[in-house]
Structure formats: C-alpha cells, structure tokens
Amino acid sequence: MVHQSYELWFKVIVDELRRCAQELHANRPWLAVAHLRRTVSIEDLLLTHLQLLESMSPEDFLRFRDPLDPASGFQSFQFRAIEFSAAPGTGDAELRDL
C-alpha cells in the first residue's frame, strides 16, 4: 500500500513540478511558489511513511518486503521523472516532457 500511495503522490509531484516550470518559464515566479509549497507538503507526508517503516525491525520489514521481489522505488517512472527534473542542466525540452 505504501508503494502504491507513493506512486500516486509522485505523479502529483511531477505535475506540480511541471506547472512550476511553466510558470517560471512564463516569468511568473510568484505563481510557481504555490506549486513548490504543495510539493514540499507532499514530501513531508511521504517522509511520515518512511518514519513508520523505520520503526520496523529489519526482520519485520523483510517479512513483507521479500515477496515483492525486485520492486523498488528506484524503479518507479515517477520517481525517475522527479529525480530528472531536479538534475542540473536539465533543458527546457526535457522539463516539458516530464
């Protein structure tokens, strides 16, 4: 469930970053602020999920993690899009394609 909710929130973050980039490219930085604030709020929420997972012992975590086999947040398309959007030197075309 955590993974599925992360994927949904990652999708919202990608959309917020795209909207932020559009406002910045249109020279309206004051409109980009709301999108960045929403992104930070979502990331705060996601961090609470991690805090819950950190409360588990390694054995408890592996008990439910092992059956998921190779699934990983690093394999998430949305996660990679967020990571890419923050990369230095990302061009305008790449940001539009997120």
ABEGO torsion letter per residue (X at the ends): XAAAAAAAAAAAAAAAAAAAAAAAAAGBAAAAAAAAAAAAAAAAAAAAAAAAAAABBAAAAAAAAAAAEABBAAABAAAAAAAAAABBGBBAAAAAAX
